[in-house]
């Protein structure tokens, strides 16, 4: 059913949205994933090690199943998982997630953007890594050609329960083996297993579209200039707040340096 618009009401341009299908806002329940691997840093590290060993074994076991001897799990997939589950590259033990951009994953892993884009759906289907497409409101004025939502990096995480059965069996066996080896080592050395509790970090979501999607942001700003429109007050306030927080983090980091 269509509804006629009264001629006395001036319709405002709705703007545009270029986000992919099945994309969720950064503040939505679907994008607020909490999937820690363990309550301790040591336990989470052991789970990550078990997964990487499992993937290597699975790759060798299935090497003759597909062309080029890559198996069901390729070198690029293993490199990407290694990057995304590394706290040095943004993996958060508390939430069990990482939100690196595709370009960052590719650069750190030493492969091309398109290689990961082609592989990530298969990695998701195997349960090795799950991911959710995310977006955020630009907060810009509604004007012709101005994006109202902007695509940002996907959110990735690993949960053993998502692994397909044959991989889950391999993972569980490998994790049990690593735990037994760790227990035997500490018993032999007469030491206790370290238990560093996972704690939540002060890491609020970035709210600066220019950082999260520079190309999309530039396109929107160009459209605003063409339409002779200005950013809304809410956008300016959010950007100022995010910049102020970033400046505080930088000051705190400098003050923590020795000397």
FENJO-V563964 format. One record per backbone hydrogen bond with DSSP energy under -1.0 kcal/mol. CO is the residue of the C=O (numbers start at 0). NH is the residue of the N-H. E is the energy in kcal/mol with one decimal. If there is no record, write none. Layout:
co,nh,e
CO,NH,E
CO,NH,E
This chain:
co,nh,e
5,8,-1.9
15,147,-4.5
23,134,-1.8
24,27,-2.3
38,197,-2.6
39,43,-2.0
40,44,-2.5
41,45,-2.0
42,46,-1.8
43,47,-2.2
44,48,-2.5
45,49,-2.4
46,50,-2.1
47,51,-2.4
48,52,-2.3
49,53,-2.2
50,54,-2.5
51,55,-1.9
52,56,-2.2
53,57,-2.7
54,58,-2.3
55,59,-2.1
56,60,-2.5
57,61,-1.6
59,62,-1.3
61,64,-2.2
66,69,-1.3
73,77,-2.0
74,78,-2.6
75,79,-2.5
76,80,-2.3
77,81,-2.4
78,82,-2.1
79,83,-2.6
80,84,-1.7
82,85,-1.4
85,88,-1.9
85,90,-1.7
86,89,-1.3
91,95,-2.7
94,34,-3.7
96,91,-2.5
97,155,-3.2
100,104,-2.4
101,105,-2.6
102,106,-2.1
103,107,-2.6
104,108,-2.2
105,109,-1.5
105,110,-2.1
111,115,-1.4
112,116,-2.1
113,117,-2.1
114,118,-1.3
115,119,-2.4
118,122,-2.1
119,123,-2.1
120,124,-2.2
121,125,-1.7
122,127,-1.7
123,126,-1.0
125,163,-2.0
129,156,-2.0
131,154,-2.0
132,23,-2.5
133,151,-2.2
134,25,-2.3
135,149,-2.7
142,145,-2.2
145,15,-2.6
147,137,-1.9
149,135,-1.8
154,131,-1.6
155,97,-1.8
156,129,-2.9
158,161,-2.2
159,162,-1.6
163,167,-2.6
164,168,-2.3
165,169,-1.4
166,170,-2.8
167,171,-2.8
168,172,-2.0
169,173,-2.3
170,174,-2.9
171,175,-2.4
172,176,-2.0
173,177,-2.3
174,178,-2.3
175,179,-2.3
176,180,-2.4
177,181,-2.2
178,182,-2.5
179,183,-2.6
180,184,-2.2
181,185,-2.3
182,186,-2.2
183,187,-2.4
184,188,-2.1
185,189,-1.1
185,190,-2.2
195,40,-3.0
200,202,-1.8
207,210,-1.7
207,211,-1.9
208,212,-2.6
212,216,-2.8
213,217,-2.5
214,218,-2.1
215,219,-2.2
216,220,-2.7
217,221,-2.3
218,222,-1.9
219,223,-2.2
220,224,-2.5
221,225,-2.1
222,226,-1.9
223,228,-2.5
231,235,-2.0
232,236,-2.4
233,237,-2.2
234,238,-2.4
235,239,-2.1
236,240,-2.2
237,241,-2.2
238,242,-2.3
239,243,-2.2
240,244,-2.1
241,245,-2.2
242,246,-2.2
243,247,-1.9
244,248,-2.3
245,249,-2.0
246,250,-2.1
247,251,-2.6
248,252,-2.3
249,253,-2.1
250,254,-2.3
251,255,-1.2
253,256,-1.1
